[in-house]
Amino acid sequence: MSSAFSSSKNVMTTREIASYLKIHPLTVMRYARSGEIPAFKIGQRWRFYKKNIKKWLKGRISLEDGLRKKRDGSIFG
């Protein structure tokens, strides 16, 4: 069953996301449990849509850029 998910380009496992984000798999699971990262469960295992992870990352980058600009006092890009 897990090989079907691993071979899919759209659905990723916890380990694949951890490698993609360069963080520990337990951190990925903690983020998933808390709702911090978009995820869903199949049985006991977390799965992630790659397109949702990309959107999530883009939103985090935009948020961090906005906070950095606010902190630095810059109102212009």
C-alpha positions in Angstrom: 0.0 0.0 0.0 2.7 2.5 0.9 4.5 1.9 -2.5 1.4 3.2 -4.3 1.6 6.5 -2.4 5.3 6.8 -2.7 5.2 6.4 -6.5 2.5 9.1 -6.8 3.8 12.5 -7.6 0.9 14.2 -5.9 0.8 12.5 -2.5 3.9 12.3 -0.3 4.7 10.4 2.9 6.1 11.9 6.1 9.6 10.8 5.2 9.3 12.4 1.7 8.0 15.7 3.2 10.8 15.6 5.8 13.4 15.2 3.1 11.7 17.9 1.0 11.6 20.4 3.8 15.0 19.2 5.3 13.5 18.7 8.8 13.1 15.6 11.0 10.1 13.3 10.3 9.0 13.7 13.9 8.8 17.4 13.3 6.6 16.8 10.3 4.3 14.6 12.3 4.1 17.2 15.1 3.2 19.9 12.5 0.6 17.6 11.0 -1.0 16.8 14.4 -1.2 20.4 15.3 -2.6 21.5 12.0 0.4 23.7 11.2 1.0 21.9 7.9 -1.7 20.7 5.5 -2.0 16.9 5.9 -4.5 14.1 6.0 -4.4 10.6 7.5 -4.9 7.3 5.8 -5.3 4.8 8.7 -2.5 5.7 11.1 -0.2 7.3 8.5 0.1 11.0 7.5 0.0 11.9 3.9 0.5 15.3 2.2 -0.5 16.7 -1.2 2.6 18.2 -2.7 0.6 21.1 -4.2 -0.7 22.0 -0.7 2.8 21.9 0.7 4.0 24.2 -2.0 1.2 26.7 -1.3 1.9 26.4 2.5 5.5 27.2 1.9 4.7 30.1 -0.3 2.4 31.5 2.3 5.0 31.1 5.0 7.6 32.8 2.9 5.3 35.7 2.2 4.4 36.0 5.9 8.0 36.0 6.9 8.9 38.6 4.3 6.0 40.8 5.5 7.1 40.5 9.2 10.7 41.2 8.2 9.7 44.4 6.3 7.6 45.5 9.3 10.4 44.8 11.7 12.9 46.7 9.6 10.5 49.6 9.2 10.3 49.2 5.4 7.0 49.8 3.8 8.3 49.4 0.3 9.2 46.0 -1.3 
